[in-house]
Amino acid sequence: MASVVTPSIDEDIWQDVWDEERAWREENPVQEKVPDPLTFVIFGGTGDLAHRKLVPALYSLTTSKLMPTQFAIVGFGRSDRDNDEYRQGLRESVQASGVRVQDSTWDDFAQRICYVQGRYDDEMSFSALAETLDRIDIESGTENHRVFYLATPPDVYADVVHNLGTAQLNQPSQENGWVKLIVEKPFGRDLATARSLNHCIHEVFDESQVYRIDHYLGKETVQNIFVLRFINGIFEPIWNRNYVDNVQITAAESLGVEGRGGYYEKAGAIRDMMESHLLQLLTLTAMEPPPAFTADKVRDEKVKVLDALEYPDEHHPMRSVVRGQYGRGMADGRMLPGYHDEEGVAPVSRTETYVAAKFFVDNWRWAGVPFYLRTGKRLAKRVSEIAIQFRRAPHMFLPDGKASRPRSNVLVLRIQPDDGMALRMEVKVPGPGMRVRPVDMSFMYKEAFGGASPDAYQRLLLDAMRGDSTLFTRTDEVETAWALMTPMLEAQSNSDDLPMYPAGSWGPAEADALLEQDGHRWRKP
Ligand SMILES: NC(=O)c1ccc[n+]([C@@H]2O[C@H](COP(=O)([O-])OP(=O)(O)OC[C@H]3O[C@@H](n4cnc5c(N)ncnc54)[C@H](OP(=O)(O)O)[C@@H]3O)[C@@H](O)[C@H]2O)c1
């Protein structure tokens, strides 16, 4: 009689996994499909984002052999620069961003870069840009494939989009050409301005050409939420109101506004972080499994979560929202400035640098489970994470004095720094008796895969160039998110409530009270 062999997770299986991966890598030295030949145009090409993120990402993609053989980069701005100055400035900032620059690779890369000086509201400047792009197509074989990246302050977006249309740069002029538009966040200031920007874009571009970026979606740990939830069999059965007690999503920064006070004064924590990054993390945590990992199927599920999101008291949104602003404080024996001391900040500014809020996802899976979101500047630590707190075991059978109730198990998805995850559980302390203590079973990307994960912009720029919009937000998604934030923004403009918190702390005491009233506490990551 044939014996039945039960597979088990043992060394042989791991060996198989590694062997398979090695073989796959050998057969697929370039793991991703390389985009078509193209020209990448950056409006706001002289700015911080272009220098610190976009060009370093394009350079890293080039050195990883993920760019096509034929490509060009055009920086567009009002400032006066010649090509050499522009290239030199970019080289310095790519180096400063921590990317290793090699002379030979850089020289080839730099030859593909040029700078076009112009005004964003000037038709003639766009005609000149069109001529430059046509010339590049002929000289560099970029085949009428163009990516336009809006990296200016948002109030310039409408002018650029309008003038791209006027110069007929919104559509390819040749049969196999294509045109894509990447739009940086923030996408609007509220529902009305987001709608108006969508309207303005749709007058010129088709939605299928538009890529609204939220760089959190380019982070490995954020994409890993899909894999963790929908490829592993063990989590999904308990990923619901029957087992989850509450969810805490934190995006804490230890820095202040770092010279960007002018921008921050107009934004604040709700617009800058909550409407975009935090809501994105929430939707990925709460969404249903999509039938396939395609742009529309994933985004359909995310929109359903946003549609189901509610304030605990819809008539009084601020009852479950706490705003705050940092004052002076101490950290590591150092005096930290208050928000009012920062450059570009009005001495009487009422802009919030911290916000915490509680929401419910009002659907079958999540009814009654609070989702707590918080973000702030000058907090005790730089950390972004999603913590799923599971319900406690119902009964403590050990006579342990301290742990009169079992503690919750917590699954933490750490987005930054040290991206990875950890499952907190109770174990027996070695020795006599039956004392228990929490420990973390953890996984870190850099340990498991060797080295740091690529920057989020690399993944997102590559996806956009290849025409994959799964990790970009759709019109209805961005408008539904703003529809949720708008009552909060309106209510806050009529509220004087803006508690101060010391720089270097975990935010205002009122935010602790928000959870205490539910019998919960914020994690101290
Ligand atoms: N920096 C970041 O880390 C970051 C992160 C996430 C999102 N973003 C978003 O990305 C976009 C660009 O950010 P950034 O930090 O690079 O901005 P920035 O450095 O302030 O501005 C980018 C460029 O836009 C032009 N510009 C600045 N102010 C202008 C004005 N009032 N009118 C017309 N042009 C102006 C300037 O170029 P010229 O004067 O040469 O034309 C400037 O170099 C913004 O929407 C921002 O919210 C930035």
PDBQT file of the ligand as one rigid body, heavy atoms in Angstrom, charges set to zero:
ROOT
HETATM    1  N1  LIG A 601       9.100  68.359  -1.817  1.00  0.00    +0.000 N 
HETATM    2  C1  LIG A 601       8.550  67.239  -1.390  1.00  0.00    +0.000 C 
HETATM    3  O1  LIG A 601       9.166  66.439  -0.702  1.00  0.00    +0.000 OA
HETATM    4  C2  LIG A 601       7.128  66.915  -1.759  1.00  0.00    +0.000 A 
HETATM    5  C3  LIG A 601       6.543  65.751  -1.249  1.00  0.00    +0.000 A 
HETATM    6  C4  LIG A 601       5.244  65.428  -1.625  1.00  0.00    +0.000 A 
HETATM    7  C5  LIG A 601       4.556  66.255  -2.481  1.00  0.00    +0.000 A 
HETATM    8  N2  LIG A 601       5.138  67.385  -2.940  1.00  0.00    +0.000 N 
HETATM    9  C6  LIG A 601       4.364  68.235  -3.865  1.00  0.00    +0.000 C 
HETATM   10  O2  LIG A 601       5.095  68.361  -5.066  1.00  0.00    +0.000 OA
HETATM   11  C7  LIG A 601       4.916  69.660  -5.619  1.00  0.00    +0.000 C 
HETATM   12  C8  LIG A 601       6.276  70.308  -5.769  1.00  0.00    +0.000 C 
HETATM   13  O3  LIG A 601       6.881  70.377  -4.507  1.00  0.00    +0.000 OA
HETATM   14  P1  LIG A 601       8.277  71.097  -4.275  1.00  0.00    +0.000 P 
HETATM   15  O4  LIG A 601       8.596  70.916  -2.855  1.00  0.00    +0.000 OA
HETATM   16  O5  LIG A 601       9.254  70.669  -5.291  1.00  0.00    +0.000 OA
HETATM   17  O6  LIG A 601       7.878  72.597  -4.527  1.00  0.00    +0.000 OA
HETATM   18  P2  LIG A 601       8.795  73.864  -4.695  1.00  0.00    +0.000 P 
HETATM   19  O7  LIG A 601      10.239  73.490  -4.604  1.00  0.00    +0.000 OA
HETATM   20  O8  LIG A 601       8.274  74.909  -3.782  1.00  0.00    +0.000 OA
HETATM   21  O9  LIG A 601       8.413  74.348  -6.156  1.00  0.00    +0.000 OA
HETATM   22  C9  LIG A 601       8.769  73.635  -7.331  1.00  0.00    +0.000 C 
HETATM   23  C10 LIG A 601       9.084  74.642  -8.415  1.00  0.00    +0.000 C 
HETATM   24  O10 LIG A 601       7.897  75.295  -8.788  1.00  0.00    +0.000 OA
HETATM   25  C11 LIG A 601       8.205  76.633  -9.123  1.00  0.00    +0.000 C 
HETATM   26  N3  LIG A 601       7.416  77.532  -8.264  1.00  0.00    +0.000 N 
HETATM   27  C12 LIG A 601       7.515  77.724  -6.950  1.00  0.00    +0.000 A 
HETATM   28  N4  LIG A 601       6.607  78.596  -6.524  1.00  0.00    +0.000 NA
HETATM   29  C13 LIG A 601       5.911  78.972  -7.586  1.00  0.00    +0.000 A 
HETATM   30  C14 LIG A 601       4.834  79.850  -7.786  1.00  0.00    +0.000 A 
HETATM   31  N5  LIG A 601       4.276  80.512  -6.792  1.00  0.00    +0.000 N 
HETATM   32  N6  LIG A 601       4.359  80.011  -9.023  1.00  0.00    +0.000 NA
HETATM   33  C15 LIG A 601       4.890  79.320 -10.029  1.00  0.00    +0.000 A 
HETATM   34  N7  LIG A 601       5.934  78.479  -9.899  1.00  0.00    +0.000 NA
HETATM   35  C16 LIG A 601       6.428  78.296  -8.691  1.00  0.00    +0.000 A 
HETATM   36  C17 LIG A 601       9.656  76.856  -8.876  1.00  0.00    +0.000 C 
HETATM   37  O11 LIG A 601      10.319  76.724 -10.112  1.00  0.00    +0.000 OA
HETATM   38  P3  LIG A 601      10.580  77.959 -11.053  1.00  0.00    +0.000 P 
HETATM   39  O12 LIG A 601      10.551  79.211 -10.242  1.00  0.00    +0.000 OA
HETATM   40  O13 LIG A 601      11.922  77.696 -11.632  1.00  0.00    +0.000 OA
HETATM   41  O14 LIG A 601       9.483  77.898 -12.040  1.00  0.00    +0.000 OA
HETATM   42  C18 LIG A 601      10.040  75.728  -7.993  1.00  0.00    +0.000 C 
HETATM   43  O15 LIG A 601      11.370  75.337  -8.150  1.00  0.00    +0.000 OA
HETATM   44  C19 LIG A 601       3.995  70.397  -4.660  1.00  0.00    +0.000 C 
HETATM   45  O16 LIG A 601       2.686  70.269  -5.101  1.00  0.00    +0.000 OA
HETATM   46  C20 LIG A 601       4.174  69.646  -3.353  1.00  0.00    +0.000 C 
HETATM   47  O17 LIG A 601       3.038  69.724  -2.542  1.00  0.00    +0.000 OA
HETATM   48  C21 LIG A 601       6.401  67.745  -2.608  1.00  0.00    +0.000 A 
ENDROOT
TORSDOF 0
